[in-house]
């Protein structure tokens, strides 16, 4: 895709992030976890208050992928442990999926994590989410399964990891 630009996100971008997430969230998860859990998780993770906290308190770095000023996708990451970063989110407008947009976002996150001294990038993905195949194509492997409580629900995930720049995690 040409004419794309990646930039850092800020609290001023939260309305656009929420709008994009409304286009991707239920399509991605409703058939996996059901509408009730989907609604709960969206409200927990993508409210204005939650996204502001992620940016300003939790140290999540957001990357926005834009074309002609319109948001096509976003990702966020943060340091987790010494030399390990976590990819918290990566979402692409359904109309731009399969075009390389996700690859561009992930490449930007990897470059940032490496510039901060990370040697590994990890993520959680629902065990039934087809995005797992995208991550595998991008070099991630399943490290272990993890069931994470969120409210009265559970996120049944794989934790996946990728070595950055060919270095082994110490």
Secondary structure, DSSP 8 states (H G I E B T S, - for coil): --SEEEEE--GGGHHHHHHHHHHHHHHHHHHHH-HHHHHHHHHHHSSHHHHHHHHHTS--EEEEEEETTEEEEEEEEEEEETTEEEEEEEEE-GGGTTTTHHHHHHHHHHHHHHHTT-SEEEEEEETT-THHHHHHHTT-EEEEEEEEEETTEEEEEEEEEEESTT----
